[in-house]
């Protein structure tokens, strides 16, 4: 295990030269702008305007391959292909480790209840200019329990501070935490909930990933790091709370009390979901460490490339799912613009192979939510190089023959192109950007130096790039 909690993780990041500490930044918009402009570093804000030193906010957790490898308990020099291979192996064969309950932990250094609770004692950011309020939950972990089956779910959902002890929690349709909440509400009961706003980045990574229904992210995260998580039993909810969390709350989601939530700038690059009424989360207990750290992952329009940590783990999961469905000779998977754009490289073996891969990639687990395009390319295309993918689309696609449109896919209110009356369903394009199988041997050969020649020349004339 490379680290135990967020603070040990931060020390490793600083040691690797990827941490910047900024004092005196304004919680109102400045932190969000810095996070958008400078994603290469993890940035720790301290001495934030209007707040005492030691009450901190951290952004940029997973925006580099090195920090993604550290979070995943992999060597810091892990490259892209090795990272995906490691996660593919974990997704297939990991041995889960359930959390262990302990009697105390750092999160209990400060405990408040009733009128002592004031969530705005923490430097909660307003991330985007048109946000409807201050959002404490962007890299959070929302903990709920299935009332029928008893399993624990960890999810990452956006959380807006509404008052000193009241939160608005937005969960997209179909997400596991929302299903739990709907079950409680159907029984006319409040939904118990615990939320952490600073924790091991691995818990955040897995809480933001679509795990199989009924499986707990706690168990999986324990298996990844090779040691079970220590949790304390919440006095109000009975839910397991990470003992090393920075900030945690316990409370109830009330079925009959609603407040305004949103708008909020989302990963789509839009305020698509607007403002709506959401059930209130009434906080009954607040726990936090001395000198607490809020972890933030404010969403913006997705950066160039396919190498964010979430995209790499999603690519590994999609690759495994395609193989399990019987699609052979997959040579690469990449995810661009979060869920919107999936690319699969194959070595074509039979007629229809490319179309088969595309249809499955557009709707399989970890790709089905809000997918817009599934593109299949030949294995001479580097899926991690979008210019290479675009070249294949421009030269190997006949729009009339190579593109299929499917209807009624799983979408949600965050989708900016779907009219409000139709939210929840979308269409998607399956693009066969492979050489046509039936005359593949007669397709014009690719010009330019071969990979072998390029490697030879690079080695011989290395001084040109020194």
Secondary structure, DSSP 8 states (H G I E B T S, - for coil): ---SSHHHHHHHHHHTT-EEEEES--TBTHHHHHHHH-TTSEEEEES-TTS-TT-EEEE-TTSSHHHHHHHTT--TT--HHHHHHHHHHHHHH------EE-S--GGGGEEEEGGG--GGGS---B-STT-SS-EEESS-EEEEE-TTT--EEEE--EEEEEETTEEEEE--TT-HHHHHHHHHHHTT--EEEEEEEE--HHHHHHHTS---TT--HHHHHHHHHTS--EEEE-TTT--EEETT-SEEEEEEEEEEEEEEE-----TTSS-TT--EEEEEEEEEEEEE-TT-EEE-----S--SSS-SHHHHHHHHHHHHHHHHTT---EEEEEEETTTTEEEEEE---STTHHHHHHHHHTTSTTT-TT--EEEEEETTS-TT-HHHHHHHHHHH--HHHHEEEEEEEE--TT-TTS-GGGTTEEEEEEEEES--GGGGGGS----S--HHHHHHHHHHTGGGG-
